C-alpha cells in the first residue's frame, strides 16, 4: 500500500471518528435530555421508582458523554490528548469512564428488577422512591470506591525510543482484573443477563395482568414503562 493511500485512509478514519462521534454525542445528549424532561415533568413517572432509576441513568450518561466521548473525539480526530500531559486528567479519565458506566449499568439493572417487582402483588411494596434513592446512593459510593485503584495506578510514562508520553497503568494485576472481569462481566455479560431475565419475567407478568380485571390506566402505564426499561 502506497504512502498516499495510507494517508488517505488515515484522513478518512479521522473524519469518521470526528463526525460519527459528534453525531453520537448530539443524539445521546438530545435523547437523555428528553428522558429527563419526561421523567421529571409527568407525575406518573415522578412517583415511579423504575422511572427514577432511568432518570439517574440519563443524568450519568450525559456526564459520561461530556467527559469521555468529547475527549475521545479530540484524541482520535485531532490528536489532542491532555491525559499525556496532565497528571490529573490521566488519573481521573479512566476512573470517570469506568465508574459512570458501572453506575449507569447498575441503575439499568435496578430498573429492570424494579419493574418486574412492581408487576407482582407480593413485592410491589418494595418499589418506591425511598428505597430506590438509597440503592442509587449505595451504588454510587460502592463504584466510586471500586474506582479508587484506577486513580492510584494510572500515571504518565515515557514511550520508549520516542519523545512522547502516554497515560498508562503500572499494575499488571489490576490491568488483568479490568480486562478479564470489569469489562466482559460487570459491563458486559452480567447486566445483559439481568435485563434479559427480568425483562422476560416482566413481559409475562404484563400479559398476565392483561387477562385480569386491572384498571386500564395502570395496565397501560405498566406496559409503557416496561417497554422503556427493557429497550
C-alpha positions as a LaTeX table, in Angstrom:
\begin{tabular}{lrrr}
\hline
Residue & $x$ (\AA) & $y$ (\AA) & $z$ (\AA) \\
\hline
Unk1 & 0.00 & 0.00 & 0.00 \\
Unk2 & 1.46 & 3.35 & $-1.05$ \\
Unk3 & 2.05 & 6.25 & 1.31 \\
Unk4 & $-0.68$ & 8.25 & $-0.43$ \\
Unk5 & $-3.26$ & 5.52 & 0.18 \\
Unk6 & $-2.20$ & 5.22 & 3.83 \\
Unk7 & $-2.55$ & 8.97 & 4.34 \\
Unk8 & $-5.95$ & 8.96 & 2.63 \\
Unk9 & $-7.09$ & 6.09 & 4.84 \\
Unk10 & $-5.96$ & 7.93 & 7.98 \\
Unk11 & $-7.79$ & 11.08 & 6.90 \\
Unk12 & $-10.96$ & 9.07 & 6.22 \\
Unk13 & $-10.77$ & 7.33 & 9.60 \\
Unk14 & $-10.24$ & 10.66 & 11.36 \\
Unk15 & $-13.27$ & 12.16 & 9.61 \\
Unk16 & $-15.40$ & 9.16 & 10.59 \\
Unk17 & $-14.22$ & 9.46 & 14.19 \\
Unk18 & $-14.97$ & 13.18 & 14.29 \\
Unk19 & $-18.37$ & 13.28 & 12.58 \\
Unk20 & $-19.51$ & 9.88 & 13.82 \\
Unk21 & $-18.53$ & 10.78 & 17.37 \\
Unk22 & $-20.24$ & 14.17 & 17.14 \\
Unk23 & $-23.40$ & 12.51 & 15.81 \\
Unk24 & $-23.46$ & 10.02 & 18.68 \\
Unk25 & $-22.76$ & 12.86 & 21.14 \\
Unk26 & $-25.58$ & 15.06 & 19.82 \\
Unk27 & $-28.13$ & 12.24 & 19.60 \\
Unk28 & $-27.15$ & 10.96 & 23.04 \\
Unk29 & $-27.47$ & 14.40 & 24.59 \\
Unk30 & $-30.85$ & 15.04 & 22.96 \\
Unk31 & $-32.21$ & 11.62 & 23.91 \\
Unk32 & $-31.06$ & 11.80 & 27.53 \\
Unk33 & $-32.32$ & 15.37 & 27.96 \\
Unk34 & $-35.75$ & 14.34 & 26.64 \\
Unk35 & $-35.74$ & 11.38 & 29.03 \\
Unk36 & $-35.03$ & 13.65 & 31.99 \\
Unk37 & $-37.77$ & 16.08 & 30.93 \\
Unk38 & $-40.31$ & 13.28 & 30.59 \\
Unk39 & $-39.37$ & 11.53 & 33.83 \\
Unk40 & $-39.42$ & 14.76 & 35.87 \\
Unk41 & $-42.38$ & 16.58 & 34.30 \\
Unk42 & $-45.00$ & 13.82 & 34.31 \\
Unk43 & $-46.43$ & 12.99 & 37.72 \\
Unk44 & $-46.95$ & 9.36 & 36.72 \\
Unk45 & $-43.21$ & 8.88 & 36.25 \\
Unk46 & $-42.09$ & 11.12 & 39.13 \\
Unk47 & $-43.76$ & 8.71 & 41.54 \\
Unk48 & $-42.39$ & 5.56 & 39.89 \\
Unk49 & $-39.13$ & 4.07 & 41.14 \\
Unk50 & $-38.28$ & 2.42 & 37.79 \\
Unk51 & $-38.51$ & 5.83 & 36.10 \\
Unk52 & $-36.31$ & 7.23 & 38.87 \\
Unk53 & $-33.59$ & 4.70 & 38.01 \\
Unk54 & $-33.88$ & 5.58 & 34.32 \\
Unk55 & $-33.65$ & 9.27 & 35.18 \\
Unk56 & $-30.42$ & 8.73 & 37.11 \\
Unk57 & $-29.10$ & 6.67 & 34.19 \\
Unk58 & $-29.80$ & 9.54 & 31.80 \\
Unk59 & $-28.03$ & 12.05 & 34.06 \\
Unk60 & $-24.98$ & 9.79 & 34.37 \\
Unk61 & $-24.99$ & 9.19 & 30.60 \\
Unk62 & $-24.91$ & 12.95 & 29.94 \\
Unk63 & $-21.94$ & 13.34 & 32.25 \\
Unk64 & $-20.21$ & 10.42 & 30.55 \\
Unk65 & $-20.83$ & 11.86 & 27.08 \\
Unk66 & $-19.32$ & 15.19 & 28.06 \\
Unk67 & $-16.31$ & 13.83 & 29.91 \\
Unk68 & $-15.47$ & 10.69 & 27.93 \\
Unk69 & $-16.83$ & 10.94 & 24.39 \\
Unk70 & $-15.69$ & 14.51 & 23.75 \\
Unk71 & $-12.19$ & 13.68 & 24.93 \\
Unk72 & $-12.20$ & 10.58 & 22.70 \\
Unk73 & $-13.20$ & 12.71 & 19.69 \\
Unk74 & $-10.34$ & 15.12 & 20.41 \\
Unk75 & $-7.87$ & 12.26 & 20.82 \\
Unk76 & $-8.77$ & 10.25 & 17.72 \\
Unk77 & $-9.86$ & 13.06 & 15.46 \\
Unk78 & $-7.47$ & 15.88 & 16.30 \\
Unk79 & $-4.64$ & 14.07 & 18.15 \\
Unk80 & $-5.31$ & 16.22 & 21.22 \\
Unk81 & $-4.72$ & 14.08 & 24.30 \\
Unk82 & $-4.41$ & 16.06 & 27.51 \\
Unk83 & $-4.03$ & 12.87 & 29.54 \\
Unk84 & $-0.43$ & 12.61 & 28.31 \\
Unk85 & 0.48 & 16.00 & 29.79 \\
Unk86 & $-1.89$ & 16.46 & 32.72 \\
Unk87 & $-1.46$ & 14.04 & 35.62 \\
Unk88 & $-4.90$ & 14.97 & 36.98 \\
Unk89 & $-6.65$ & 14.11 & 33.70 \\
Unk90 & $-4.57$ & 10.95 & 33.36 \\
Unk91 & $-5.67$ & 9.69 & 36.76 \\
Unk92 & $-9.32$ & 10.73 & 36.53 \\
Unk93 & $-10.32$ & 9.95 & 32.93 \\
Unk94 & $-10.30$ & 6.17 & 33.25 \\
Unk95 & $-11.85$ & 6.44 & 36.72 \\
Unk96 & $-14.66$ & 8.60 & 35.34 \\
Unk97 & $-15.25$ & 6.36 & 32.33 \\
Unk98 & $-15.42$ & 3.06 & 34.22 \\
Unk99 & $-17.27$ & 4.42 & 37.26 \\
Unk100 & $-20.00$ & 6.20 & 35.30 \\
Unk101 & $-20.52$ & 3.13 & 33.12 \\
Unk102 & $-20.86$ & 0.91 & 36.19 \\
Unk103 & $-23.32$ & 3.33 & 37.83 \\
Unk104 & $-25.41$ & 3.59 & 34.66 \\
Unk105 & $-25.48$ & $-0.18$ & 34.10 \\
Unk106 & $-26.35$ & $-0.78$ & 37.77 \\
Unk107 & $-29.26$ & 1.66 & 37.60 \\
Unk108 & $-30.50$ & $-0.02$ & 34.42 \\
Unk109 & $-30.41$ & $-3.38$ & 36.20 \\
Unk110 & $-32.20$ & $-1.87$ & 39.20 \\
Unk111 & $-34.87$ & $-0.52$ & 36.83 \\
Unk112 & $-35.31$ & $-3.95$ & 35.23 \\
Unk113 & $-35.66$ & $-5.68$ & 38.60 \\
Unk114 & $-37.88$ & $-2.91$ & 39.95 \\
Unk115 & $-40.26$ & $-3.05$ & 37.00 \\
Unk116 & $-40.64$ & $-6.79$ & 37.41 \\
Unk117 & $-41.31$ & $-6.45$ & 41.14 \\
Unk118 & $-43.85$ & $-3.68$ & 40.50 \\
Unk119 & $-45.88$ & $-6.13$ & 38.41 \\
Unk120 & $-46.18$ & $-8.62$ & 41.29 \\
Unk121 & $-48.59$ & $-8.09$ & 44.15 \\
Unk122 & $-46.24$ & $-9.78$ & 46.63 \\
Unk123 & $-43.21$ & $-7.50$ & 46.06 \\
Unk124 & $-44.86$ & $-4.35$ & 44.72 \\
Unk125 & $-44.44$ & $-2.56$ & 48.09 \\
Unk126 & $-40.64$ & $-2.63$ & 47.62 \\
Unk127 & $-40.91$ & $-0.39$ & 44.55 \\
Unk128 & $-40.79$ & 3.12 & 45.95 \\
Unk129 & $-38.65$ & 6.22 & 45.59 \\
Unk130 & $-37.24$ & 5.96 & 49.12 \\
Unk131 & $-35.72$ & 2.52 & 48.56 \\
Unk132 & $-34.64$ & 3.46 & 45.03 \\
Unk133 & $-32.77$ & 6.57 & 46.21 \\
Unk134 & $-30.95$ & 4.57 & 48.88 \\
Unk135 & $-29.90$ & 1.92 & 46.37 \\
Unk136 & $-28.64$ & 4.58 & 43.96 \\
Unk137 & $-26.59$ & 6.27 & 46.70 \\
Unk138 & $-25.12$ & 2.91 & 47.76 \\
Unk139 & $-24.20$ & 2.02 & 44.18 \\
Unk140 & $-22.56$ & 5.41 & 43.58 \\
Unk141 & $-20.47$ & 5.11 & 46.75 \\
Unk142 & $-19.60$ & 1.48 & 46.01 \\
Unk143 & $-18.44$ & 2.09 & 42.44 \\
Unk144 & $-16.52$ & 5.23 & 43.40 \\
Unk145 & $-14.62$ & 3.20 & 45.99 \\
Unk146 & $-14.12$ & 0.47 & 43.41 \\
Unk147 & $-12.57$ & 3.04 & 41.06 \\
Unk148 & $-10.00$ & 4.39 & 43.52 \\
Unk149 & $-7.30$ & 1.92 & 42.34 \\
Unk150 & $-7.72$ & 3.37 & 38.84 \\
Unk151 & $-6.64$ & 6.73 & 40.22 \\
Unk152 & $-3.70$ & 5.21 & 42.07 \\
Unk153 & $-2.23$ & 3.00 & 39.34 \\
Unk154 & $-2.55$ & 5.36 & 36.36 \\
Unk155 & 0.40 & 7.63 & 35.64 \\
Unk156 & 2.21 & 9.34 & 32.77 \\
Unk157 & 5.09 & 7.26 & 31.39 \\
Unk158 & 7.52 & 7.97 & 28.53 \\
Unk159 & 7.18 & 5.80 & 25.43 \\
Unk160 & 10.49 & 4.03 & 24.70 \\
Unk161 & 12.50 & 5.33 & 21.72 \\
Unk162 & 10.19 & 8.33 & 21.25 \\
Unk163 & 9.77 & 11.78 & 22.73 \\
Unk164 & 6.14 & 11.09 & 23.55 \\
Unk165 & 4.36 & 10.11 & 26.77 \\
Unk166 & 1.30 & 8.01 & 27.49 \\
Unk167 & $-1.18$ & 7.62 & 30.33 \\
Unk168 & $-0.85$ & 4.00 & 31.43 \\
Unk169 & $-1.47$ & 1.72 & 34.37 \\
Unk170 & 1.61 & 0.30 & 36.04 \\
Unk171 & $-0.19$ & $-2.50$ & 37.89 \\
Unk172 & $-0.43$ & $-5.64$ & 35.76 \\
Unk173 & $-2.68$ & $-7.42$ & 38.26 \\
Unk174 & $-5.26$ & $-4.64$ & 38.17 \\
Unk175 & $-4.96$ & $-4.44$ & 34.38 \\
Unk176 & $-5.77$ & $-8.14$ & 34.21 \\
Unk177 & $-8.71$ & $-7.69$ & 36.59 \\
Unk178 & $-10.06$ & $-4.83$ & 34.47 \\
Unk179 & $-9.68$ & $-6.60$ & 31.12 \\
Unk180 & $-10.85$ & $-10.04$ & 32.29 \\
Unk181 & $-13.62$ & $-9.14$ & 34.75 \\
Unk182 & $-14.73$ & $-5.49$ & 34.78 \\
Unk183 & $-15.35$ & $-5.03$ & 31.07 \\
Unk184 & $-16.52$ & $-8.52$ & 30.00 \\
Unk185 & $-18.52$ & $-9.33$ & 33.16 \\
Unk186 & $-19.56$ & $-6.21$ & 35.08 \\
Unk187 & $-20.03$ & $-4.15$ & 31.92 \\
Unk188 & $-20.96$ & $-6.96$ & 29.58 \\
Unk189 & $-22.40$ & $-10.35$ & 30.42 \\
Unk190 & $-23.87$ & $-9.73$ & 33.89 \\
Unk191 & $-26.06$ & $-6.65$ & 33.23 \\
Unk192 & $-27.22$ & $-8.17$ & 29.94 \\
Unk193 & $-28.23$ & $-11.39$ & 31.69 \\
Unk194 & $-30.09$ & $-9.49$ & 34.44 \\
Unk195 & $-32.00$ & $-7.29$ & 31.99 \\
Unk196 & $-32.95$ & $-10.20$ & 29.72 \\
Unk197 & $-34.04$ & $-12.43$ & 32.62 \\
Unk198 & $-36.17$ & $-9.85$ & 34.42 \\
Unk199 & $-37.39$ & $-8.48$ & 31.10 \\
Unk200 & $-38.87$ & $-11.83$ & 30.14 \\
Unk201 & $-40.45$ & $-12.18$ & 33.58 \\
Unk202 & $-41.89$ & $-8.66$ & 33.39 \\
Unk203 & $-43.45$ & $-9.20$ & 29.96 \\
Unk204 & $-45.01$ & $-12.43$ & 31.17 \\
Unk205 & $-46.49$ & $-10.54$ & 34.11 \\
Unk206 & $-47.81$ & $-7.80$ & 31.82 \\
Unk207 & $-49.63$ & $-10.42$ & 29.74 \\
Unk208 & $-50.98$ & $-11.96$ & 32.96 \\
Unk209 & $-52.29$ & $-8.57$ & 34.12 \\
Unk210 & $-53.90$ & $-8.04$ & 30.74 \\
Unk211 & $-56.05$ & $-11.14$ & 31.30 \\
Unk212 & $-57.21$ & $-9.93$ & 34.70 \\
Unk213 & $-59.54$ & $-7.10$ & 35.69 \\
Unk214 & $-56.83$ & $-4.47$ & 36.07 \\
Unk215 & $-57.62$ & $-0.75$ & 35.64 \\
Unk216 & $-56.82$ & 0.37 & 32.10 \\
Unk217 & $-54.72$ & 3.32 & 33.30 \\
Unk218 & $-52.45$ & 1.15 & 35.42 \\
Unk219 & $-52.20$ & $-1.52$ & 32.72 \\
Unk220 & $-51.16$ & 0.97 & 30.03 \\
Unk221 & $-48.69$ & 2.62 & 32.41 \\
Unk222 & $-47.11$ & $-0.74$ & 33.21 \\
Unk223 & $-46.87$ & $-1.63$ & 29.52 \\
Unk224 & $-45.33$ & 1.71 & 28.58 \\
Unk225 & $-42.78$ & 1.72 & 31.41 \\
Unk226 & $-41.87$ & $-1.92$ & 30.78 \\
Unk227 & $-41.07$ & $-1.12$ & 27.14 \\
Unk228 & $-38.92$ & 1.85 & 28.19 \\
Unk229 & $-37.00$ & $-0.13$ & 30.80 \\
Unk230 & $-36.16$ & $-3.07$ & 28.51 \\
Unk231 & $-35.43$ & $-1.22$ & 25.28 \\
\hline
\end{tabular}
